């Protein structure tokens, strides 16, 4: 069993009132939940790490629950994404451990959620930032929900740590007008349309 000890968490909620044009009827809300944890694989090569995804499931569940609460409930979430910044002592594959624990935890709380959870990861030093991609929860082709939220913390990840991130949003980009599939036309059958 791999141990990912939590050193720090942070929850950020932002409301977007306009992007220079007219204000929407309801401000767009985005929120990010971050956790800096120890990396049990830092500084050494470990061939079989896939089992550690199971060890991260409680962290994914806790972060998802806090994030949904910050958004005002699961019915207020229509976009999501996840990401990881691996400290210098680790490798990008350690960030990939977040796919199942982070993605499935959010999908389990936001229903329906047919679309894949967009993801980004990298290896970075202290204070590194990451643009976590967002996509519609039921249809990957909803252009209005293509977005990203920049995340990071000034004191991490340290060399032996990983910063895991989950991001949720309500509504598409303010002033979205690029056409394509609209959120109200989603059938939600295949995760694409």
Secondary structure as GFF3:
##gff-version 3
##sequence-region A 1 193
A	DSSP	beta_strand	6	16	.	.	.	ID=ss1
A	DSSP	beta_strand	28	38	.	.	.	ID=ss2
A	DSSP	alpha_helix	52	71	.	.	.	ID=ss3
A	DSSP	three_ten_helix	74	76	.	.	.	ID=ss4
A	DSSP	beta_strand	79	86	.	.	.	ID=ss5
A	DSSP	alpha_helix	92	96	.	.	.	ID=ss6
A	DSSP	alpha_helix	98	109	.	.	.	ID=ss7
A	DSSP	beta_strand	118	123	.	.	.	ID=ss8
A	DSSP	beta_strand	130	136	.	.	.	ID=ss9
A	DSSP	three_ten_helix	143	145	.	.	.	ID=ss10
A	DSSP	beta_strand	147	151	.	.	.	ID=ss11
A	DSSP	beta_strand	161	170	.	.	.	ID=ss12
A	DSSP	three_ten_helix	183	185	.	.	.	ID=ss13
###
